[in-house]
Amino acid sequence: MKVNVPKDTAWIKNRQQLWDDVWDIHLRSDPETKAEKKVSDALKYWYLEGDLTPLLACPNNDEKSEALRLSLIIQLCPITEVEPFVVFLQDYCLWASKNKVSYWGDNQAKRDERFISHFLTVYLGENHDTSNSVFEYMLKSLLPNEDGYSTFPLTLGKDKWQPKTQLALCDVGKKVLGGVRSYLFDSKAEFHLYQHVMVALPYIKYIKDLDAKYFDKVIEQSKPSRPKPPPEPLHVTGAGQKSLRAALGNLLGYKNSYNLYDGPLRHNDLSFEQKLQDLLAETNMPREYDELLKFIHMHKENYKDYSEG
C-alpha cells in the first residue's frame, strides 16, 4: 500500500526534521526491543516515503497492532491533497476492516464516540504534518450540527460504517476558541500551525452555554473527576478556566504566560480578530461572562492565574 508524496526538496527536509523533533521522540521506546525498532522504522518509512509495505511485512505482534491504528496511520499520512487523502482513508479502512484491526478489531465499544472525539481533537490541534486543505476538510467533516450531532460524511470499511455521535457544543466551542487564540495571538510559528481552525469560528458562540463556574473568579482546585460520556459537558477544571481566561484576556489586549515571546501582544490577523470580536459581541452571553471580563481588566498583570478568596 503506497501513496504519492511531494518531491519538493524543502518539504522532504522539513518532514525529516519533524520526524526527528516530534514523532521519533513520541513513538520510540527507550530502551527499544528489536520488534519495536522494526515497527518504528517502518512507521518512519510511511511518514517520509508514503509506503506501508515495510509495516505490513512486520511480524504480527502487539507493536504492529498498535502501529496499524487508523488514528496513527492517518496522522502520519504524507498526502497533502484532499482527493487522494480521501481515497487512501477509505482504502485503508477497507483493508483494516477485512483484517480486523483498529476500529474493526476486538474492542469496538463506543467506537463512534472514540473516532469522532479523537479525530476532532487532532484536527483542532496543531498542523505540523500536512496541508491546511487536508486539515480543513477533516475538521469540517467532524464538526457537529446545531443539535450537537457529528456525522462523518464518508462510509468506512466493508461494513460501510459511518461514525456518528453527539457532542456538547459548549466544549467544542471552547476547544475552537483555544486554537483561534493561538492563531491570533501566539508566535509566528503557532500562527501557521493553527490557520485551519478559522473554518470553525461560528462554534465559539457556544461558550455561552459553558458551566457558569468556568467564568468564576475563583480557580477550581479539586482534582479532575472522570468525565461523563458525551453529550454531557466536561467538568470544570482549573486548567480549563485558565485557558478560557487566556483567550479572553488576549482579546482584551493583555498578554499572559501562554504567549511565549518577548515584546507586546501580537495581532497576527486583525481582520479575523475583528470577526471574532463581532461574534462574541452579538452572542447573548451570561452575566458571569461580563463579570469575568471586568475581572480581567482589574487584574491585567496576572488575570490568567489569579484566584479570589
Secondary structure by P-SEA (a helix, b strand, c coil): ccccccccaaaaaaaaaaaacccccccccccccaaaaaaaaaaaaaaccccccccccccccaaaaaaacaaaaaaaccccccaaaaaaaaaaaaaaaaaccccccccccaaaaaaaaaaaaaaacccccccaaaaaaaaaaccccccccccccccccccbbbbbbcccaaaaaaaaaaaaaaaccccaaaaaaccccccccccccccccccccccccccccccccccccccccccccaaaaaaaaaaaaaaacccccccccccccccccaaaaaaaaaaaaaccccaaaaaaaaaaaaacccccccccc
